[in-house]
Amino acid sequence: MTASEGSGATATTAAKPRGRAGVFVSICAFSFLVNFGRIAFAPLVDYFIRTGVSPATAGLAATAVWVGSALPRLPTGYLLTLVSRHRVVTGMGVGLAAAAAFTAFSPNIRVTVAGALFVGLASGVFFIAANPLVSELYPDRVGLAVGLRGMASQIAAVTAPFLVSVAIARGSWRLSFRALAVLAVVVTVLFVFAVRRADLPDAGVDDRDLLGAIRAQWRLVAAGVVFVGVTGFVWQGVFNFYVTYLGAKGFDAGPANTLLTITFAAGVPSFVVAGRLADRFSYLSVLLAILGGFVVTLFALTLVGSWAAVAAVSIAMSLVVHGLFPVADAYLLDSLPDENRASAYSGYSAVMMLMQAPGGVAVGAFYQLGIPYDGVFRGYAVLVGVVAVGMLVLARAGRLPTGE
């Protein structure tokens, strides 16, 4: 019997637990805020470069937020063996508000990089505590639940370039982080009230051995790391340098930022659609199809030049790659048993995020070494293609956990 089946059996006897919708909506609001804080640095890369910052340093600002998002994931997994999920989420809300305020008042790029790291730290804590909680709130619809949570994150990704541009037009990009600090306080208060009114699941009460859980579930953890870590590294580089890349193709900053917004917007429905697919079909089949589609669309992006063609390819790429995250989360969270879920998930997430984090700075570094952006992106497409083929071979040989 799988974890979802065991949890589902418990849920059926509990007769509709009270107040979980309010907790879920609050988590979705947090998801919007933490991802806004992470994604806001992507449109700032081009802005920093245009104000005299080197491409590698500008990429470092974007990389720092993702490094920060990776660093606390394993420690948070250990914290969850001692403290309930909702208390960790509450603490994260306070930390996010403080990190956003610190960034909002940064006087130079060095302090901004530190602020990005702090914002990333808060986001890492959030995902490790919130994702297992979401899967346990609705154990019979894990794919849909994590898909909706992910959709809230993606809406933030869509609005971040526009809102940062508005802040710059109004005098300072720091205005967006001041707003983030205020909203983080508001949502934290709302979350606390929602938790007090809700019957929360106790699925994680036996999850008390971090390293033991990772050892017990190492094959599933490793499979998730390979699927998401490598592909996420590539996607980090693509979207953080997307505007700069289009500038190299001859696009002005305005149309390039519009295309970035369109690209992220295309990913919004992908989370829900992919979540539903994850509930209905083999996890491995969906994951392999996503990797194959990403390879094709990323390579195609390097071959097109007109606004319409770039938009079409970018939309297709976004629809494909954003499906990776809810499917991978459902693959792990639905498959891990209650006594291992948060701990094993934190191990996967920590390694996966550390692999993703250098994606932005790597593109800037390769470019400064003389490799054109087209060459970097084509090399990245080959890398993902090699991973996809390797995982397909392992799946056919029965060497990968199926998640069933």
Disulfide bonds with the S-S distance in Angstrom:
none
